[in-house]
Amino acid sequence: MKADFKTWFATLPAVPGMLACGVRRPDGKYAGYGDEKNYPAEKIEKLLGRFSELHEPLTATDLSPRWTTWAFEYGQLRFVQRPDQWLLLLLASPETEAAHELDRISEDFLAHPLK
Amino acid sequence: MAAEKEIKPERRVLIVDDDRDDLAMVGDAFRALSENRWQIHTAASVAEALTILAGEKIELVLLAVNSPVLEVSLLLGSLGRHLKKAVMASAAAGDQRAAGADLFVEKPVSPEGLKSVFAGLCQLLDWTTPQGFQGVLRRVGLPDLIQMECLGRNSSILELYHEHSLGRIYIENGQVIHAVCGEIFGERAFQKLLTLTGGTFELREFELPSERTINRTWEFLLGEAARQREQLNLRARSGESTFTGAEASSSEPANRAAEMLVCTSTGAVLYHWQCPDLPARVALLQTVARRAESLIPELQLGKLDRLEIQLPGGRAVLQPRADRLVFVRVTRPPAQPQT
């Protein structure tokens, strides 16, 4: 992972209302942050895989999603998949700064120069 | 002394007919018969009608449809009680299609028949005295009004009109239970509506919303609204842009409905409009709903309300419910270059 991407990613947990975030490289390596009690690293990694599976039927249609947002009663889950197979998962409390920042963070992730 | 002709206020009427020729003919006829006092909106499908209803303050909906009974029922069922509803169809089809309408009229076959229909619709428009009251936001503070309704443990719907956007706040027994503003709902919609400056509101008779999206107390909601307004004022004083979301959205091009599908969880199609590949869409809805269902206990985030899919030229929303799966796709017209 590039140093500037690591720095960018490390700022995400500080956004008020961000419950968890995880990123997976095309080679399968993973990094994540989350509250250890409710969202330990292993759980976020597992969720990333599950939502990647949920994303598959969508990409198989004519829809070509840029990202998907799963709006639950107590949280919003954002899943972003880049064309080069980098994956990002964000989990935000509703009506918080993190929830309002999801679009900007997703755009940043899609635009980030990664190899 | 000659009596002065009374000028009636303009009425907003929506005519829905899947026959575009009939739609244009009936629209022109009613416009002429009302001496241009009726502002006529026309829709050639249920989806178009819902799009218009979401943005316009319509008083009367005339469904002059030859569509399947289900489509008519879907539209009638989605309309609020304050809207006058009339169905115009052939006598044979009327019994089935008129359920839920305030008036059923037989489709006329002559200009005289059309005049009779017009007279019937005029009576329907004047039928009941509107309940509640109207106001202007500049004169009565919206937070004050909400506080009044909540302290009085009232049940009502507060409808707000601001430029081209329509918002609703649902209050039940003194608790704010739901808010919707354009495409957003819940607390975000509530807070957006409370940042509006100017505009008008109407307090309407309460009816249950299709869902409850707000659980917090009205005291908290109004406190949060006050905090957000204070932040906006601070930004204004420090020279930052004071554009609120509501103001910004009013200058954005309106989304356009592009596709719609309603089916049961077993895949039986209840309604569809412009789906490019219907079986594929139904399969997609079922797959996503089934897989998401299996994830819910693991996530511990409560019920899944919806899946929003951001697309290159718009977005799609998928709502899994116990009795139905709903899919709506809207496209966003390209932004006009600024000069």
Contacts between the chains, C-beta under 8 A, distances in Angstrom:
chain1	res1	chain2	res2	distance
A	38	B	300	7.1
A	47	B	295	8.0
A	47	B	298	7.7
A	47	B	299	7.4
A	50	B	295	5.9
A	50	B	298	7.9
A	53	B	291	7.0
A	54	B	288	6.5
A	54	B	291	5.2
A	54	B	292	6.6
A	54	B	295	7.6
A	57	B	284	5.7
A	57	B	287	4.8
A	57	B	288	6.4
A	58	B	284	7.2
A	58	B	288	7.3
A	58	B	309	6.4
A	61	B	280	6.3
A	61	B	281	7.8
A	61	B	284	5.9
A	62	B	276	6.5
A	62	B	277	7.6
A	63	B	309	6.1
A	63	B	311	6.1
A	63	B	316	6.4
A	63	B	329	8.0
A	64	B	311	6.6
A	64	B	312	6.2
A	65	B	309	4.6
A	65	B	310	6.2
A	65	B	311	6.2
A	66	B	310	4.5
A	66	B	311	6.7
A	66	B	312	6.4
A	67	B	310	4.9
A	68	B	307	6.1
A	68	B	308	6.9
A	68	B	309	5.3
A	68	B	310	7.2
A	69	B	307	7.2
A	69	B	308	4.3
A	69	B	310	7.4
A	70	B	292	7.1
A	70	B	304	6.5
A	70	B	307	5.5
A	71	B	304	7.4
A	71	B	305	4.7
A	71	B	306	5.1
A	71	B	307	7.4
A	71	B	308	6.6
A	72	B	296	7.8
A	72	B	299	6.7
A	72	B	301	3.7
A	72	B	302	5.3
A	72	B	303	6.7
A	72	B	304	5.5
A	72	B	305	6.6
A	73	B	301	6.5
A	73	B	302	2.7
A	73	B	303	4.9
A	73	B	305	6.7
A	74	B	301	4.8
A	74	B	302	4.6
A	75	B	299	7.7
A	75	B	301	4.2
A	75	B	302	7.9
A	77	B	299	7.4
A	77	B	301	7.4
A	94	B	186	7.2
A	94	B	187	7.1
A	95	B	186	7.4
A	95	B	187	4.6
A	95	B	188	6.0
A	95	B	191	7.7
A	106	B	310	7.8
